[in-house]
Amino acid sequence: MDARELAYFVAVAEELNFSRAAERLGIAQPPLSRAIKQLERRLGVVLLERTSRRVVLTAAGQVLLDEGRRALDGLAAAARRAQRAGRQDPRLVLVTKAVGDGGMMPDILAAYEREPDAIPVEVLFCGFGEHVALLRGGFADVGLVHGQPDLTGLDSEDLLVEGQVVVLPVRHRLAGHEAVTLADLEGEVLPRWVGLSQDGGPEVRDAGQLMQLIVMGRTIAVLPESARAYLGGDVVCVPVLDAPPITMMIAWPEQSRSPALAAFVRAATDVAAHRKPSFQQVGR
């Protein structure tokens, strides 16, 4: 099976319609139908049940669709990584949220510059929940990730464990408290992160949008404690005593052999290991 055949099958399996799949692929329908039949003969299984009215995936077809998507994504990611590695001026692409470095970015970059294998770092700021897709897709080489995302296909090291604070508009009923609990936040409007299936208030993609909504009194947010270093005087941070600690990790594609990437991971873990606590569980 080659990549072209797999791409043909994935298109048909996703569209469940040969005409739409052919249009999507930019080919005529007859050669597409022949290619799928040839693939089924080669594999010795039926992938699609066809009638005059519909196309349905078989169990074997569903397995090939799931695995095929991952394989095609992996090929595309490999091509992107190879193109970047072949540049005359190579860059290490670091993906992070705008307030997602735990306050360590300057120290990490400074430590990395002292590494013999260091190359220039390009910082790619992303929205909430986008880190892992950008790493898997080959758009970034390394990322700073919070929480417990699915890191399948990635290696990681823990860097920082910290408490959480609730970020409030200055006139909020809880703004003057030394600390709060999760029960105090019941009934509050919380944001919905783009790309994540959550119920809640306004949909939010990035930190800038989130802060604007908080200032306007449209939402509040529970964030890692280190985020307070990036916030202005138009919001208030209050520790949430019973919020679970949150872990910041450094993540990268598994089985990477890049000396520049290894040097960056080493610099980040060294900085984290020697970092003194700078965010205390205090009130406003």
C-alpha positions in Angstrom: 0.0 0.0 0.0 1.4 3.4 -0.9 0.6 6.8 0.4 -1.6 7.7 -2.7 -3.8 4.6 -2.2 -4.1 5.4 1.5 -5.1 9.0 0.8 -7.7 7.8 -1.7 -9.2 5.4 0.8 -9.2 8.0 3.6 -11.1 10.5 1.4 -13.8 8.0 0.5 -14.1 6.7 4.1 -14.5 10.3 5.4 -16.9 11.4 2.7 -18.8 8.0 2.4 -19.5 9.1 -1.1 -17.3 8.4 -4.1 -18.4 11.5 -6.1 -17.5 13.9 -3.3 -14.3 12.0 -2.5 -13.2 12.2 -6.2 -14.0 16.0 -6.3 -12.0 16.5 -3.1 -9.0 14.6 -4.5 -9.3 16.3 -7.9 -9.6 13.1 -9.9 -12.4 11.4 -11.8 -14.6 8.9 -10.0 -13.9 5.7 -12.1 -10.1 5.6 -11.3 -10.9 6.2 -7.7 -13.4 3.3 -7.6 -10.8 1.1 -9.3 -8.1 2.1 -6.8 -10.3 1.2 -3.8 -11.2 -2.2 -5.3 -7.6 -2.9 -6.0 -6.7 -2.0 -2.4 -9.4 -4.4 -1.1 -8.1 -7.2 -3.3 -4.5 -6.6 -2.1 -5.5 -6.6 1.5 -7.9 -9.5 1.1 -10.7 -7.7 3.0 -13.8 -5.7 2.3 -13.3 -2.1 3.4 -16.5 -0.5 2.2 -20.0 -1.9 1.8 -21.5 -0.3 -1.3 -25.2 -0.1 -2.4 -26.9 2.1 -4.9 -27.9 4.4 -2.1 -25.0 4.6 0.4 -21.4 3.6 1.3 -20.7 2.2 4.7 -17.4 1.4 6.4 -16.8 -2.2 7.5 -15.0 -3.1 10.7 -11.8 -3.5 8.6 -12.5 -0.2 6.9 -12.8 1.6 10.2 -9.5 0.2 11.4 -7.8 1.3 8.2 -9.4 4.8 8.4 -8.1 5.3 12.0 -4.6 4.0 11.2 -4.5 5.6 7.8 -5.2 9.1 9.2 -2.3 8.7 11.7 0.0 7.4 8.9 -0.8 10.3 6.6 -0.4 12.8 9.4 2.9 11.2 10.2 4.1 11.4 6.6 3.1 15.1 6.4 4.8 15.8 9.8 8.0 14.0 8.6 8.1 16.1 5.5 7.7 19.4 7.4 10.5 18.4 9.9 12.8 17.3 7.0 12.2 20.6 5.2 13.1 22.6 8.3 16.1 20.5 9.1 17.4 21.1 5.5 17.2 24.8 5.7 20.5 26.7 5.4 19.5 28.7 8.5 17.9 26.0 10.7 15.6 27.1 13.6 14.3 25.3 16.6 10.5 26.0 16.8 9.2 26.3 20.3 5.4 26.3 20.8 3.9 27.8 23.9 0.9 29.8 25.1 1.5 33.5 25.7 1.4 33.1 29.5 2.4 29.4 29.5 6.1 29.4 30.3 5.9 29.3 34.1 8.0 32.5 34.2 11.0 30.5 33.1 11.4 31.4 29.4 14.1 34.1 29.7 16.2 31.7 31.9 15.6 28.8 29.6 16.6 30.7 26.5 19.7 32.1 28.2 20.8 28.7 29.3 20.1 27.2 25.8 22.3 29.9 24.2 25.2 28.6 26.2 24.8 25.0 24.9 27.3 24.0 22.1 24.5 22.6 19.9 22.2 25.6 20.3 20.6 27.1 17.2 18.3 30.1 16.9 14.9 29.6 18.6 11.7 30.7 16.9 8.8 31.0 19.4 5.4 30.0 18.1 2.5 31.3 20.3 -0.6 29.1 20.1 -4.1 29.0 21.5 -5.3 26.9 24.3 -5.0 23.2 23.6 -3.1 23.5 20.3 0.4 22.6 21.5 0.2 18.8 21.0 -1.4 19.0 17.5 1.4 21.4 16.4 4.1 19.1 17.7 2.6 16.0 16.2 2.0 17.8 12.9 5.6 18.8 12.5 4.9 22.5 12.8 7.0 22.7 16.0 10.0 20.9 17.5 9.4 21.3 21.2 6.6 22.7 23.4 5.8 23.8 26.9 2.5 22.1 27.9 0.3 22.3 30.9 -2.1 19.8 32.4 -2.6 16.2 31.3 -3.0 16.2 27.5 -2.8 13.1 25.4 1.0 12.9 24.7 0.8 9.8 22.4 3.7 10.0 20.0 5.6 12.5 22.2 8.2 12.3 24.9 8.1 14.7 27.9 9.7 15.8 31.1 8.0 17.5 34.0 9.4 21.0 34.7 7.2 22.7 37.2 4.3 21.9 39.6 2.4 24.9 40.8 -0.9 25.9 42.4 -3.7 27.7 40.6 -5.3 31.1 41.0 -8.6 32.6 39.8 -8.2 35.7 37.7 -11.0 38.1 38.4 -12.1 41.6 37.3 -11.2 44.2 39.9 -14.9 44.8 40.9 -15.7 41.1 41.3 -17.3 40.0 44.6 -14.3 37.8 45.4 -11.6 40.2 44.4 -10.8 41.3 48.0 -10.4 37.8 49.3 -7.1 36.4 50.5 -8.0 33.0 49.1 -11.0 31.1 47.8 -12.1 27.5 47.2 -13.7 25.9 44.2 -17.0 26.0 46.0 -16.8 29.8 46.1 -16.7 29.8 42.3 -19.9 27.8 41.8 -22.3 29.6 39.5 -19.5 31.7 37.9 -19.2 32.0 34.1 -16.1 30.1 33.0 -14.7 30.3 29.5 -14.9 27.6 26.8 -11.5 26.8 25.2 -11.6 26.6 21.4 -11.0 23.0 20.2 -12.1 21.5 23.6 -15.6 20.2 24.2 -16.7 22.1 27.2 -19.9 23.8 28.4 -19.5 27.2 29.7 -19.4 30.9 28.9 -17.7 32.7 26.0 -15.4 30.8 23.6 -11.8 31.7 24.1 -8.8 30.9 21.9 -5.8 32.8 23.4 -4.7 34.6 26.5 -5.2 38.1 25.1 -8.8 37.4 24.3 -9.3 35.8 27.7 -7.9 38.8 29.6 -10.2 41.2 27.7 -13.2 39.2 28.6 -12.2 39.1 32.2 -11.6 42.8 32.4 -15.1 43.4 30.9 -16.6 41.1 33.5 -17.8 38.5 31.0 -15.9 35.6 32.5 -13.3 34.5 35.1 -10.5 31.9 34.7 -8.6 29.5 36.9 -5.0 29.5 35.7 -1.5 28.4 36.8 -0.2 30.6 39.6 2.8 31.8 37.4 0.3 33.5 35.1 0.0 36.4 37.6 3.5 37.6 36.5 2.0 38.6 33.1 -1.2 40.3 34.2 -1.8 44.0 34.6 -3.5 46.0 37.3 -7.0 45.7 35.7 -7.4 42.1 37.0 -6.9 40.4 40.4 -5.4 37.0 41.2 -6.7 35.1 44.2 -5.3 31.6 45.1 -7.7 28.7 44.9 -6.8 26.6 47.9 -8.3 23.3 46.8 -7.6 23.5 43.1 -5.4 20.5 42.1 -1.7 21.4 41.4 -1.0 21.8 37.7 2.2 20.4 36.0 4.1 22.2 33.2 6.0 19.8 30.9 8.4 20.1 28.1 7.3 17.8 25.2 8.9 16.8 21.9 8.4 14.2 19.2 9.5 10.8 20.4 12.6 9.2 18.9 13.9 12.6 17.9 17.7 12.6 17.3 18.2 16.3 17.0 21.3 17.5 19.0 19.7 21.1 19.1 16.5 19.7 20.5 18.3 17.6 23.1 20.3 20.7 24.2 17.1 22.7 24.6 15.4 20.0 26.7 18.6 19.8 28.8 18.6 23.6 29.3 14.9 23.6 30.3 15.2 20.8 32.8 18.4 22.3 34.4 16.7 25.7 34.8 13.6 24.0 36.3 15.7 22.0 38.7 17.5 25.1 40.1 14.5 27.4 40.1 13.6 28.9 43.4 9.8 29.2 44.1 8.8 32.7 43.1 5.0 32.4 43.4 3.6 32.0 46.8 0.1 31.1 47.9 -0.9 34.6 48.9 -3.8 36.8 48.2 -4.1 39.9 46.1 
